[in-house]
């Protein structure tokens, strides 16, 4: 459960970074 939450958190951070870089 914790590992899954961490993975989702990392994915969300990566997506945010991608959006910022694309902006």
mmCIF entry with sequence, helices, sheets and N, C-alpha, C, O atoms, coordinates in Angstrom:
data_MODEL
# 
_entry.id   MODEL 
# 
_entity.id                         1 
_entity.type                       polymer 
_entity.pdbx_number_of_molecules   1 
# 
_entity_poly.entity_id                      1 
_entity_poly.type                           'polypeptide(L)' 
_entity_poly.nstd_linkage                   no 
_entity_poly.nstd_monomer                   no 
_entity_poly.pdbx_seq_one_letter_code       
;(UNK)(UNK)(UNK)(UNK)(UNK)(UNK)(UNK)(UNK)(UNK)(UNK)(UNK)(UNK)(UNK)(UNK)(UNK)(UNK)
(UNK)(UNK)(UNK)(UNK)(UNK)(UNK)(UNK)
;
_entity_poly.pdbx_seq_one_letter_code_can   XXXXXXXXXXXXXXXXXXXXXXX 
_entity_poly.pdbx_strand_id                 A 
# 
loop_
_entity_poly_seq.entity_id 
_entity_poly_seq.num 
_entity_poly_seq.mon_id 
_entity_poly_seq.hetero 
1 1  UNK n 
1 2  UNK n 
1 3  UNK n 
1 4  UNK n 
1 5  UNK n 
1 6  UNK n 
1 7  UNK n 
1 8  UNK n 
1 9  UNK n 
1 10 UNK n 
1 11 UNK n 
1 12 UNK n 
1 13 UNK n 
1 14 UNK n 
1 15 UNK n 
1 16 UNK n 
1 17 UNK n 
1 18 UNK n 
1 19 UNK n 
1 20 UNK n 
1 21 UNK n 
1 22 UNK n 
1 23 UNK n 
# 
_struct_asym.id          A 
_struct_asym.entity_id   1 
# 
_struct_conf.conf_type_id            HELX_P 
_struct_conf.id                      HELX_P1 
_struct_conf.pdbx_PDB_helix_id       AA1 
_struct_conf.beg_label_comp_id       UNK 
_struct_conf.beg_label_asym_id       A 
_struct_conf.beg_label_seq_id        2 
_struct_conf.pdbx_beg_PDB_ins_code   ? 
_struct_conf.end_label_comp_id       UNK 
_struct_conf.end_label_asym_id       A 
_struct_conf.end_label_seq_id        22 
_struct_conf.pdbx_end_PDB_ins_code   ? 
_struct_conf.beg_auth_comp_id        UNK 
_struct_conf.beg_auth_asym_id        A 
_struct_conf.beg_auth_seq_id         2 
_struct_conf.end_auth_comp_id        UNK 
_struct_conf.end_auth_asym_id        A 
_struct_conf.end_auth_seq_id         22 
_struct_conf.pdbx_PDB_helix_class    1 
_struct_conf.details                 ? 
_struct_conf.pdbx_PDB_helix_length   21 
# 
_struct_conf_type.id          HELX_P 
_struct_conf_type.criteria    ? 
_struct_conf_type.reference   ? 
# 
loop_
_atom_site.group_PDB 
_atom_site.id 
_atom_site.type_symbol 
_atom_site.label_atom_id 
_atom_site.label_alt_id 
_atom_site.label_comp_id 
_atom_site.label_asym_id 
_atom_site.label_entity_id 
_atom_site.label_seq_id 
_atom_site.pdbx_PDB_ins_code 
_atom_site.Cartn_x 
_atom_site.Cartn_y 
_atom_site.Cartn_z 
_atom_site.occupancy 
_atom_site.B_iso_or_equiv 
_atom_site.pdbx_formal_charge 
_atom_site.auth_seq_id 
_atom_site.auth_comp_id 
_atom_site.auth_asym_id 
_atom_site.auth_atom_id 
_atom_site.pdbx_PDB_model_num 
ATOM 1  N N  . UNK A 1 1  ? 0.851 -1.194 0.000   1.00 0.00 ? 1  UNK A N  1 
ATOM 2  C CA . UNK A 1 1  ? 0.000 0.000  0.000   1.00 0.00 ? 1  UNK A CA 1 
ATOM 3  C C  . UNK A 1 1  ? 0.888 1.246  0.000   1.00 0.00 ? 1  UNK A C  1 
ATOM 4  O O  . UNK A 1 1  ? 0.688 2.166  -0.793  1.00 0.00 ? 1  UNK A O  1 
ATOM 5  N N  . UNK A 1 2  ? 1.866 1.259  0.898   1.00 0.00 ? 2  UNK A N  1 
ATOM 6  C CA . UNK A 1 2  ? 2.762 2.423  0.968   1.00 0.00 ? 2  UNK A CA 1 
ATOM 7  C C  . UNK A 1 2  ? 3.558 2.543  -0.333  1.00 0.00 ? 2  UNK A C  1 
ATOM 8  O O  . UNK A 1 2  ? 3.738 3.641  -0.862  1.00 0.00 ? 2  UNK A O  1 
ATOM 9  N N  . UNK A 1 3  ? 4.036 1.396  -0.845  1.00 0.00 ? 3  UNK A N  1 
ATOM 10 C CA . UNK A 1 3  ? 4.832 1.433  -2.074  1.00 0.00 ? 3  UNK A CA 1 
ATOM 11 C C  . UNK A 1 3  ? 3.994 1.972  -3.230  1.00 0.00 ? 3  UNK A C  1 
ATOM 12 O O  . UNK A 1 3  ? 4.480 2.752  -4.048  1.00 0.00 ? 3  UNK A O  1 
ATOM 13 N N  . UNK A 1 4  ? 2.730 1.549  -3.291  1.00 0.00 ? 4  UNK A N  1 
ATOM 14 C CA . UNK A 1 4  ? 1.855 1.995  -4.368  1.00 0.00 ? 4  UNK A CA 1 
ATOM 15 C C  . UNK A 1 4  ? 1.647 3.501  -4.270  1.00 0.00 ? 4  UNK A C  1 
ATOM 16 O O  . UNK A 1 4  ? 1.689 4.214  -5.273  1.00 0.00 ? 4  UNK A O  1 
ATOM 17 N N  . UNK A 1 5  ? 1.422 3.973  -3.042  1.00 0.00 ? 5  UNK A N  1 
ATOM 18 C CA . UNK A 1 5  ? 1.207 5.409  -2.833  1.00 0.00 ? 5  UNK A CA 1 
ATOM 19 C C  . UNK A 1 5  ? 2.448 6.191  -3.260  1.00 0.00 ? 5  UNK A C  1 
ATOM 20 O O  . UNK A 1 5  ? 2.346 7.247  -3.883  1.00 0.00 ? 5  UNK A O  1 
ATOM 21 N N  . UNK A 1 6  ? 3.611 5.660  -2.918  1.00 0.00 ? 6  UNK A N  1 
ATOM 22 C CA . UNK A 1 6  ? 4.860 6.342  -3.286  1.00 0.00 ? 6  UNK A CA 1 
ATOM 23 C C  . UNK A 1 6  ? 5.009 6.374  -4.800  1.00 0.00 ? 6  UNK A C  1 
ATOM 24 O O  . UNK A 1 6  ? 5.406 7.392  -5.366  1.00 0.00 ? 6  UNK A O  1 
ATOM 25 N N  . UNK A 1 7  ? 4.691 5.265  -5.455  1.00 0.00 ? 7  UNK A N  1 
ATOM 26 C CA . UNK A 1 7  ? 4.811 5.201  -6.908  1.00 0.00 ? 7  UNK A CA 1 
ATOM 27 C C  . UNK A 1 7  ? 3.876 6.219  -7.548  1.00 0.00 ? 7  UNK A C  1 
ATOM 28 O O  . UNK A 1 7  ? 4.266 6.919  -8.482  1.00 0.00 ? 7  UNK A O  1 
ATOM 29 N N  . UNK A 1 8  ? 2.652 6.303  -7.053  1.00 0.00 ? 8  UNK A N  1 
ATOM 30 C CA . UNK A 1 8  ? 1.698 7.257  -7.614  1.00 0.00 ? 8  UNK A CA 1 
ATOM 31 C C  . UNK A 1 8  ? 2.198 8.671  -7.389  1.00 0.00 ? 8  UNK A C  1 
ATOM 32 O O  . UNK A 1 8  ? 2.046 9.528  -8.259  1.00 0.00 ? 8  UNK A O  1 
ATOM 33 N N  . UNK A 1 9  ? 2.794 8.927  -6.232  1.00 0.00 ? 9  UNK A N  1 
ATOM 34 C CA . UNK A 1 9  ? 3.316 10.257 -5.924  1.00 0.00 ? 9  UNK A CA 1 
ATOM 35 C C  . UNK A 1 9  ? 4.439 10.612 -6.891  1.00 0.00 ? 9  UNK A C  1 
ATOM 36 O O  . UNK A 1 9  ? 4.513 11.742 -7.376  1.00 0.00 ? 9  UNK A O  1 
ATOM 37 N N  . UNK A 1 10 ? 5.320 9.638  -7.174  1.00 0.00 ? 10 UNK A N  1 
ATOM 38 C CA . UNK A 1 10 ? 6.428 9.893  -8.089  1.00 0.00 ? 10 UNK A CA 1 
ATOM 39 C C  . UNK A 1 10 ? 5.889 10.187 -9.482  1.00 0.00 ? 10 UNK A C  1 
ATOM 40 O O  . UNK A 1 10 ? 6.378 11.092 -10.157 1.00 0.00 ? 10 UNK A O  1 
ATOM 41 N N  . UNK A 1 11 ? 4.877 9.424  -9.921  1.00 0.00 ? 11 UNK A N  1 
ATOM 42 C CA . UNK A 1 11 ? 4.303 9.629  -11.251 1.00 0.00 ? 11 UNK A CA 1 
ATOM 43 C C  . UNK A 1 11 ? 3.682 11.022 -11.336 1.00 0.00 ? 11 UNK A C  1 
ATOM 44 O O  . UNK A 1 11 ? 3.840 11.724 -12.335 1.00 0.00 ? 11 UNK A O  1 
ATOM 45 N N  . UNK A 1 12 ? 2.977 11.410 -10.278 1.00 0.00 ? 12 UNK A N  1 
ATOM 46 C CA . UNK A 1 12 ? 2.338 12.724 -10.282 1.00 0.00 ? 12 UNK A CA 1 
ATOM 47 C C  . UNK A 1 12 ? 3.398 13.809 -10.391 1.00 0.00 ? 12 UNK A C  1 
ATOM 48 O O  . UNK A 1 12 ? 3.226 14.772 -11.139 1.00 0.00 ? 12 UNK A O  1 
ATOM 49 N N  . UNK A 1 13 ? 4.491 13.661 -9.652  1.00 0.00 ? 13 UNK A N  1 
ATOM 50 C CA . UNK A 1 13 ? 5.573 14.655 -9.691  1.00 0.00 ? 13 UNK A CA 1 
ATOM 51 C C  . UNK A 1 13 ? 6.161 14.721 -11.094 1.00 0.00 ? 13 UNK A C  1 
ATOM 52 O O  . UNK A 1 13 ? 6.424 15.808 -11.611 1.00 0.00 ? 13 UNK A O  1 
ATOM 53 N N  . UNK A 1 14 ? 6.371 13.551 -11.715 1.00 0.00 ? 14 UNK A N  1 
ATOM 54 C CA . UNK A 1 14 ? 6.940 13.514 -13.064 1.00 0.00 ? 14 UNK A CA 1 
ATOM 55 C C  . UNK A 1 14 ? 6.006 14.207 -14.039 1.00 0.00 ? 14 UNK A C  1 
ATOM 56 O O  . UNK A 1 14 ? 6.455 14.954 -14.909 1.00 0.00 ? 14 UNK A O  1 
ATOM 57 N N  . UNK A 1 15 ? 4.698 13.961 -13.898 1.00 0.00 ? 15 UNK A N  1 
ATOM 58 C CA . UNK A 1 15 ? 3.728 14.575 -14.802 1.00 0.00 ? 15 UNK A CA 1 
ATOM 59 C C  . UNK A 1 15 ? 3.753 16.090 -14.629 1.00 0.00 ? 15 UNK A C  1 
ATOM 60 O O  . UNK A 1 15 ? 3.705 16.831 -15.610 1.00 0.00 ? 15 UNK A O  1 
ATOM 61 N N  . UNK A 1 16 ? 3.827 16.550 -13.377 1.00 0.00 ? 16 UNK A N  1 
ATOM 62 C CA . UNK A 1 16 ? 3.866 17.995 -13.109 1.00 0.00 ? 16 UNK A CA 1 
ATOM 63 C C  . UNK A 1 16 ? 5.114 18.592 -13.743 1.00 0.00 ? 16 UNK A C  1 
ATOM 64 O O  . UNK A 1 16 ? 5.052 19.654 -14.361 1.00 0.00 ? 16 UNK A O  1 
ATOM 65 N N  . UNK A 1 17 ? 6.248 17.913 -13.591 1.00 0.00 ? 17 UNK A N  1 
ATOM 66 C CA . UNK A 1 17 ? 7.497 18.425 -14.164 1.00 0.00 ? 17 UNK A CA 1 
ATOM 67 C C  . UNK A 1 17 ? 7.374 18.490 -15.683 1.00 0.00 ? 17 UNK A C  1 
ATOM 68 O O  . UNK A 1 17 ? 7.841 19.447 -16.301 1.00 0.00 ? 17 UNK A O  1 
ATOM 69 N N  . UNK A 1 18 ? 6.751 17.483 -16.287 1.00 0.00 ? 18 UNK A N  1 
ATOM 70 C CA . UNK A 1 18 ? 6.602 17.456 -17.736 1.00 0.00 ? 18 UNK A CA 1 
ATOM 71 C C  . UNK A 1 18 ? 5.741 18.624 -18.200 1.00 0.00 ? 18 UNK A C  1 
ATOM 72 O O  . UNK A 1 18 ? 6.034 19.252 -19.218 1.00 0.00 ? 18 UNK A O  1 
ATOM 73 N N  . UNK A 1 19 ? 4.681 18.912 -17.454 1.00 0.00 ? 19 UNK A N  1 
ATOM 74 C CA . UNK A 1 19 ? 3.788 20.017 -17.822 1.00 0.00 ? 19 UNK A CA 1 
ATOM 75 C C  . UNK A 1 19 ? 4.542 21.342 -17.730 1.00 0.00 ? 19 UNK A C  1 
ATOM 76 O O  . UNK A 1 19 ? 4.416 22.197 -18.607 1.00 0.00 ? 19 UNK A O  1 
ATOM 77 N N  . UNK A 1 20 ? 5.327 21.506 -16.665 1.00 0.00 ? 20 UNK A N  1 
ATOM 78 C CA . UNK A 1 20 ? 6.094 22.750 -16.488 1.00 0.00 ? 20 UNK A CA 1 
ATOM 79 C C  . UNK A 1 20 ? 7.102 22.900 -17.622 1.00 0.00 ? 20 UNK A C  1 
ATOM 80 O O  . UNK A 1 20 ? 7.270 23.990 -18.169 1.00 0.00 ? 20 UNK A O  1 
ATOM 81 N N  . UNK A 1 21 ? 7.773 21.804 -17.975 1.00 0.00 ? 21 UNK A N  1 
ATOM 82 C CA . UNK A 1 21 ? 8.774 21.872 -19.045 1.00 0.00 ? 21 UNK A CA 1 
ATOM 83 C C  . UNK A 1 21 ? 8.107 22.183 -20.381 1.00 0.00 ? 21 UNK A C  1 
ATOM 84 O O  . UNK A 1 21 ? 8.684 22.889 -21.208 1.00 0.00 ? 21 UNK A O  1 
ATOM 85 N N  . UNK A 1 22 ? 6.906 21.667 -20.601 1.00 0.00 ? 22 UNK A N  1 
ATOM 86 C CA . UNK A 1 22 ? 6.209 21.877 -21.869 1.00 0.00 ? 22 UNK A CA 1 
ATOM 87 C C  . UNK A 1 22 ? 5.647 23.298 -21.937 1.00 0.00 ? 22 UNK A C  1 
ATOM 88 O O  . UNK A 1 22 ? 5.491 23.853 -23.024 1.00 0.00 ? 22 UNK A O  1 
ATOM 89 N N  . UNK A 1 23 ? 5.345 23.881 -20.786 1.00 0.00 ? 23 UNK A N  1 
ATOM 90 C CA . UNK A 1 23 ? 4.735 25.212 -20.767 1.00 0.00 ? 23 UNK A CA 1 
ATOM 91 C C  . UNK A 1 23 ? 5.688 26.245 -21.357 1.00 0.00 ? 23 UNK A C  1 
ATOM 92 O O  . UNK A 1 23 ? 5.350 27.427 -21.427 1.00 0.00 ? 23 UNK A O  1 
# 
